[in-house]
Amino acid sequence: MTRILIVGAGATGGAFGTLLQEAGRDVTYLVRSRRAEVLRQGGLRFISPTGDRTHRVRALVAGATDEQFDLVLVTVKAAALQRAIVEVQPHVGADGRVIPVLNGMAQIDVLESYFPGRVLGGSVKIVATLDGEVVRQLTGLAALTIGPLNGASMPRSIVEVLDVPGSQLTISVDIIGVLWEKWAFIVAGNVVACLFRNAVGRVLEVGGLPWILEAIGEAEKVSEAAGYPISAPAHDQCLAILTEHGSSFTTSLYRDLVGGLPTEAEHLLGDFARRARDLGVPVPLLELTLVQIRAGAANS
């Protein structure tokens, strides 16, 4: 049986880990000591539209063992990525594969430097949160898209082990394009939320539509210059979400920002702006957003 190690047992890791475990997959979590103790004592409670359940789970902490796994799913946030890589190295088997499901692109480059030829691309769509120690999936959407990098083949065993009820699995031959498409939407959404400090509906109410359209255009031009033009359906979806009157849409980065929590601003926005400069694409709204975020961080 394919042995799966999930790095992190937060909203994403806990949700997909539960679905995998319920399908009979061999799942272990690599987590911090405090989280491991909670999981060992009370199990992992998962509340979703299909029910409220708690499962006994296996949890490891870094350095406790050097046992190896066939598949590693990296589900931590960007700030914890480097530490996670160091801690997971002893657990990646000689033929083991690593799938990061972070947003952005930096994680692919970093992981490839540690595990050359063994990294697969991954992207998730799920609305979930960690409420105290409880993982809550807020809608029925749970989708995982994976694909090989650099024209490699997708191992059939990986497809089979990840294809489970409750989660929609898609195999993409252009996973980098998928990641860029999602990244461009995230950047545009964060420019709107973080620069104007409000939800989409309120920004529209005060005359912000031209700037929202400019933010979308900036992000899409960068993606196109990188060689990954945004598809018409993705553009239409982005436009619909970010121009919906009365919408309460914000972003998780914005919510972390106003809540005084650590954010993924540099991983998502800073890296995008750096690539835009390298490509010669001007992104003034994104640059202004970064100035505001960085200035606020300097004062905190």
C-alpha positions, -999 to +999 in steps of 0.1 A: +000+000+000+012+035-008+022+053+023+012+090+025+028+116+047+008+149+050+030+178+061+006+199+083-028+191+097-045+224+092-075+232+071-062+218+038-041+190+052-067+179+077-095+180+051-079+161+024-062+138+049-095+128+063-110+121+029-080+099+021-082+081+054-119+075+050-111+058+016-088+034+034-055+051+025-024+048+047-021+084+061+004+099+086+007+136+095+040+154+102+032+183+126+045+204+155+047+188+189+016+205+203-006+196+174+007+160+175-003+157+211-038+170+204-042+146+175-029+116+195-052+123+224-084+133+207-080+124+171-087+147+141-122+162+141-135+171+106-168+189+100-180+192+064-213+195+046-215+157+047-211+153+084-192+157+117-167+130+125-135+124+145-109+098+134-079+084+152-048+095+133-011+088+133+010+119+139+048+123+138+071+151+149+104+160+133+132+138+144+111+112+160+117+086+133+134+083+099+107+061+083+101+068+047+070+074+027+059+069-010+040+102-013+044+135+006+018+162+004+031+195+016+001+216+029+017+242+051+017+279+045+046+296+028+062+309+060+066+273+072+078+259+039+116+260+044+114+244+079+090+218+065+114+209+038+142+203+062+120+182+085+106+161+057+138+152+040+144+120+060+109+108+052+111+110+014+118+075+000+143+069-029+113+067-052+091+089-032+071+118-048+064+152-033+034+173-041+032+208-027-003+223-028+007+259-019-004+288-040+022+306-061+052+292-078+082+296-055+075+263-038+081+244-070+116+259-075+126+253-039+114+217-037+129+208-070+163+219-057+159+195-028+141+166-046+151+169-082+128+149-106+105+138-077+083+169-074+048+170-089+027+201-093-004+204-072-033+228-067-063+226-045-097+243-044-114+241-010-131+265+014-119+253+048-106+267+080-089+255+112-114+265+140-094+259+172-084+222+167-113+214+144-110+213+106-141+228+090-149+225+053-174+252+047-187+242+012-189+210-008-160+220-030-129+199-026-108+195-057-072+185-063-054+190-095-020+174-100+004+170-129+040+161-139+066+188-144+089+191-174+071+166-195+076+137-171+050+110-168+024+108-140+028+076-119-004+056-121+000+046-084-002+083-074-034+088-094-050+058-079-042+066-043-054+102-046-087+094-064-111+092-034-147+100-027-154+135-016-126+150-036-125+157-073-092+147-088-080+162-121-048+153-139-033+182-159-007+180-186+000+217-180+001+219-142+024+250-143-002+267-164-028+258-138-007+272-110-001+305-129-038+308-137-047+305-100-018+327-090-029+356-113-064+355-098-050+355-063-027+384-070-056+405-086-079+396-057-053+406-031-046+439-049-083+448-046-086+437-010-053+448+004-048+480-015-083+493-010-088+476+024-123+464+018-145+438+003-152+438-035-188+451-030-177+482-011-148+489-035-173+489-064-197+512-045-171+539-042-161+539-079-134+513-078-144+493-110-117+508-132-090+500-107-103+464-103-101+459-140-066+474-140-055+449-113-069+420-133-051+432-164-018+436-146-018+401-133-029+386-166-002+404-186+025+390-163+011+355-167+010+359-205+046+373-206+057+342-185+043+320-213+010+311-196-018+332-210-050+331-189-078+311-205-111+328-214-131+307-188-105+317-160-107+353-170-145+353-170-145+336-136-121+362-122-140+390-136-173+377-122-159+373-087-141+406-085-169+427-101-199+413-082-219+442-067-227+437-031-201+410-027-184+404+006-154+387-011-120+394+004-089+371+006-073+350+033-042+372+030-062+403+037-080+387+066-046+377+081-033+412+074-061+430+093-060+403+120-024+410+127-013+375+117+017+364+096+008+366+059+020+350+026+024+385+011+060+380+000+055+345-013+024+354-033+027+391-041+064+398-037+075+369-059+049+378-085+062+414-086+098+402-089+089+381-119+070+409-134+101+431-132+122+404-147+097+401-176+096+438-181+059+441-173+048+471-152+026+464-122+021+497-104-010+486-085+007+455-072+038+476-062+016+500-043-001+471-025+033+457-015+044+492-002+013+494+020+017+458+033+054+463+040+050+497+056+023+483+079+045+453+088+073+477+097+051+495+122+037+463+138 
